[in-house]
Amino acid sequence: MSQDWREKVAHRVRSLILEAAPGVDEEAKWRKATNPDGVPTFSLDGLICTLETYKDKVKVTFARGASLDDPTGLFNASLDAGTRRAIDVFEGDELDGDAFVALVREAVEANRA
């Protein structure tokens, strides 16, 4: 049986994060009865982003996304949030890997500033 499309997207996002931020700390946080596995989080000198799967999408939420430059327009969710920004990837969407890696690197630099 083949992987669900959300698993494939989440695996690719995770791989891109690891490529962009060597030494990143990956852990599950915010475990609860309705989500016993918790939410995968990625940190390096502070929280970079979270990775969640939903029925219709994979959501990558950048903790300080509002302060990041996004010249290619990857952010398409939580655009009105004060601090965070998110990327929702739906079935059939193609995530620009180079732009995503650049965004993760910028998030790490923002954490270090």
N, C-alpha and C positions, 0 to 999 in steps of 0.2 A: 504494500500500500504506500502511496506517495505522501509526502509531507503536505500538510495544509499550507496554503499560500501565506498565511500569517506567520507560520513558523519559518518559512523561507525568508520572508522579509525581515523578521526579527533577527535571524541568524546573520543576514547580510549587514544589518545595522550594527549589530554587536561587533562583527569583523571590522567594519569601517571605524568604529570607535577605538578598537584595540590598535588598529593601524595608525590612527591619528594621534593617539595619546599613549605611547608606551609607558608602562608602569601604572596605568589607571587601576583604581581599586573598584572591583565589581562586587556588589553585595545586594542581597534582598532586604528590603526594609518594609515597614508598615504591614506586617503580617496580621491578618484578622480572620475570623471564621469564614467570611465570604470570599477571602482570598488567602488561603493558607500558605501559598508559595511566596506571597509578598510581591513587592514591586522591584524589578531589577533597577539598580541605581549605579551610576558610573561617576566616580570622583577622582580628582587629581588636584590637590591644593584647594579643595572645595568641590561642591556638587557641580557636575557638568550637566547631566541629564538623567531622565528616567525613561524606561522603555516598557510600554504596556500594550497588550493585545486586547482588542475588543471584537465583537462579533463581525463588525464591518470594516475594521481598520486596525492598523498598528500606529500607535501614537508615541512620538519621541518628544518629550517636553524638556526644554533647556531652562534651567533654573534662572539664569540671568539673560535670557534670550532678547529681551527688549533693549538691552545695551549693546547687542552684537550687530555688526554690519551683515546684511543679508542681500548682497548684490544680485544673486540669482533668484531670489524670491522663494526659497525653500519653505519658510514659515508660512503656513496657511491656516493656522488655528491659534486660538487664544491671543488674537491680534490686539484685543482691547485690554488685555491683562496689564497690570502695572509693571511687573518685573519679568514674568516668564513669557515664553513663546513656544509654540509647538509645531511639529510637522505631522500631519495625518497622512498616512500612506494607505490608499485603498487598493483593493484587488485590481490588478492590471496596471497600476501606476509604476513608473520607473523613477527611482530615486537617483538623482545626480550624485554619484559617489565622490567625485572630485570636490564638488561644492560642499557636500556634507562633511568630508574630511577637513576642509578649510574652516568650516563653521565650528567643528569640535576643537580644532587647534586654537581658534580665536577665543572660544569659551575657556580653555585652559589658561591662555594668556591673561584673560580678564580676571580669572581667579588669582593669578599671581601678582596682579597689579595692586 
